[in-house]
Amino acid sequence: MARMYKSRKGKSGSSRPHVSAAPEWSNTNKDAVTSIVLDLAKAGHSSAEIGTVLRDKHAVPNARLVLGKRISQVLADHDMLGTYPEDMMNLMRQAVGIINHLGSGNHKDIHNKRALEITEAKIRKLANYYKGEGRLPSDWRYKRDELRLMVE
């Protein structure tokens, strides 16, 4: 599939092999992995960072094979998810960075003005999806002036 906002083809890459059980060498203690996930979440790590730490430091190549569910589902079960979904929060942080750049004397930077428009379009598109999924309230709207309050 082609990239949406670029004049290039899609990205290619290898896909993860289909496996139904964790490898023998990996840490398969479900309670220990769950406690590690919850400790890392309390320390302020995102679910992507938690997965990376599990892979690199705790010999868990795929938390889903050990736990039977995704890391974000474990966090949701223990009421440790943020108010906004992680991918949407990352886009909002990116938009805040671009707004800060444009506001600090770079108001003629047309490439970043375009990047801000694209990022805001992605946020709105994700918001529509999450409203349908029930993760955001149905009356939620993206407002550029309230963006800093949402991110902090």
Backbone torsions as a table, in degrees:
resi	resn	phi	psi	omega
1	MET	NA	142.0	-177.8
2	ALA	-75.5	156.2	177.6
3	ARG	-72.0	144.2	-172.8
4	MET	-73.4	-42.4	-173.3
5	TYR	-114.5	20.6	178.0
6	LYS	-129.8	162.0	178.3
7	SER	-97.9	40.4	-178.5
8	ARG	-121.9	166.9	174.8
9	LYS	-75.1	179.1	-179.3
10	GLY	-73.4	170.7	179.8
11	LYS	-89.8	139.4	177.8
12	SER	-109.0	158.8	178.4
13	GLY	176.7	167.9	-179.1
14	SER	-77.5	151.6	177.1
15	SER	-103.2	154.7	-179.3
16	ARG	-66.3	135.8	-180.0
17	PRO	-65.3	147.5	-178.5
18	HIS	-78.3	112.7	176.0
19	VAL	-131.5	147.7	-177.7
20	SER	-110.7	-5.5	179.2
21	ALA	-138.4	152.2	179.3
22	ALA	-69.2	149.5	178.7
23	PRO	-62.9	159.7	-177.7
24	GLU	-65.1	-33.0	-175.7
25	TRP	-79.4	-10.0	-173.6
26	SER	-85.6	165.0	177.0
27	ASN	-78.4	114.0	-175.9
28	THR	-113.3	15.1	177.5
29	ASN	-78.6	107.7	-173.1
30	LYS	-63.1	-42.4	-178.8
31	ASP	-67.0	-39.8	-179.9
32	ALA	-66.2	-42.5	-180.0
33	VAL	-66.3	-40.2	178.3
34	THR	-62.4	-42.4	179.5
35	SER	-65.9	-36.9	177.0
36	ILE	-64.1	-43.3	179.7
37	VAL	-60.8	-44.8	-178.4
38	LEU	-68.3	-37.9	177.5
39	ASP	-64.0	-42.8	179.5
40	LEU	-67.4	-35.2	178.0
41	ALA	-67.1	-38.4	177.3
42	LYS	-65.2	-30.3	178.9
43	ALA	-76.6	-6.2	175.0
44	GLY	99.6	14.0	179.6
45	HIS	-83.2	148.2	175.5
46	SER	-80.7	169.4	-178.5
47	SER	-65.4	-32.5	176.9
48	ALA	-67.0	-41.9	178.2
49	GLU	-66.5	-37.3	178.7
50	ILE	-62.6	-43.4	178.2
51	GLY	-61.7	-39.0	178.7
52	THR	-66.9	-42.4	178.8
53	VAL	-65.2	-41.4	177.9
54	LEU	-60.7	-41.9	-179.3
55	ARG	-67.4	-46.0	-171.1
56	ASP	-82.9	-34.3	-172.8
57	LYS	-110.5	-21.8	-172.2
58	HIS	-120.7	12.5	175.0
59	ALA	56.1	45.8	175.0
60	VAL	-122.2	93.4	-175.9
61	PRO	-67.6	-29.6	179.5
62	ASN	-145.6	107.3	-176.1
63	ALA	-64.6	-26.8	-178.5
64	ARG	-67.2	-32.7	178.3
65	LEU	-71.1	-31.3	-179.8
66	VAL	-82.2	-48.0	-173.0
67	LEU	-85.5	-23.7	-176.2
68	GLY	85.0	-0.7	176.9
69	LYS	-153.3	168.1	-177.9
70	ARG	-72.5	161.8	179.4
71	ILE	-62.6	-41.1	-179.9
72	SER	-65.3	-30.5	176.7
73	GLN	-71.3	-34.8	175.3
74	VAL	-64.5	-43.1	178.6
75	LEU	-65.2	-36.8	178.5
76	ALA	-67.1	-36.8	178.3
77	ASP	-63.5	-29.8	-179.1
78	HIS	-102.8	14.8	178.3
79	ASP	53.5	48.1	-179.6
80	MET	-118.2	11.1	176.7
81	LEU	-77.8	155.3	177.3
82	GLY	-76.6	178.7	-179.9
83	THR	-72.6	-27.8	179.3
84	TYR	-117.9	151.0	175.9
85	PRO	-62.4	152.7	-172.2
86	GLU	-63.0	-42.0	-178.6
87	ASP	-67.0	-35.9	178.7
88	MET	-70.3	-38.2	178.2
89	MET	-64.9	-37.6	177.1
90	ASN	-63.7	-40.7	177.5
91	LEU	-66.3	-37.5	179.4
92	MET	-67.8	-37.0	175.2
93	ARG	-64.2	-39.5	177.9
94	GLN	-63.0	-42.4	179.4
95	ALA	-63.9	-40.0	178.3
96	VAL	-62.7	-40.8	177.9
97	GLY	-63.1	-40.3	179.1
98	ILE	-68.6	-40.0	178.9
99	ILE	-63.1	-41.9	177.4
100	ASN	-62.3	-40.5	179.1
101	HIS	-63.4	-45.5	-178.8
102	LEU	-68.8	-30.7	-178.4
103	GLY	-79.6	-18.7	-176.5
104	SER	-97.0	51.5	174.1
105	GLY	87.3	8.6	-179.6
106	ASN	-115.3	40.2	-174.4
107	HIS	-70.2	-12.0	178.0
108	LYS	-95.0	3.9	-178.0
109	ASP	-75.0	89.1	-172.7
110	ILE	-70.3	-27.3	179.9
111	HIS	-68.1	-39.4	178.4
112	ASN	-77.8	-24.3	171.6
113	LYS	-63.4	-42.1	177.3
114	ARG	-65.9	-40.4	178.4
115	ALA	-62.8	-36.2	177.6
116	LEU	-67.1	-41.5	177.7
117	GLU	-61.4	-42.4	-179.7
118	ILE	-66.2	-43.3	179.9
119	THR	-63.6	-41.8	179.1
120	GLU	-66.8	-35.1	176.3
121	ALA	-64.3	-39.9	177.7
122	LYS	-64.0	-39.5	178.8
123	ILE	-63.5	-45.0	180.0
124	ARG	-63.6	-40.5	179.5
125	LYS	-64.4	-43.4	176.7
126	LEU	-65.2	-36.9	179.7
127	ALA	-62.5	-41.1	177.6
128	ASN	-62.0	-40.3	178.8
129	TYR	-64.1	-48.1	-177.1
130	TYR	-70.0	-26.3	173.1
131	LYS	-65.6	-41.8	178.0
132	GLY	-66.6	-32.4	178.6
133	GLU	-79.8	-15.2	-178.7
134	GLY	88.0	9.5	179.2
135	ARG	-84.3	-19.5	175.6
136	LEU	-122.7	148.6	175.9
137	PRO	-64.1	149.7	-174.6
138	SER	-68.0	-18.4	179.9
139	ASP	-98.2	9.2	-179.3
140	TRP	-70.4	135.3	178.3
141	ARG	-132.0	146.2	175.6
142	TYR	-80.5	125.7	176.9
143	LYS	-130.3	124.3	-176.1
144	ARG	-63.7	-35.7	-178.1
145	ASP	-71.6	-24.4	-179.6
146	GLU	-96.8	5.3	-174.4
147	LEU	-64.4	-42.5	-179.2
148	ARG	-61.8	-36.1	179.1
149	LEU	-67.4	-36.7	-179.6
150	MET	-70.6	-36.0	-175.8
151	VAL	-76.8	-36.3	-176.8
152	GLU	-78.6	NA	NA
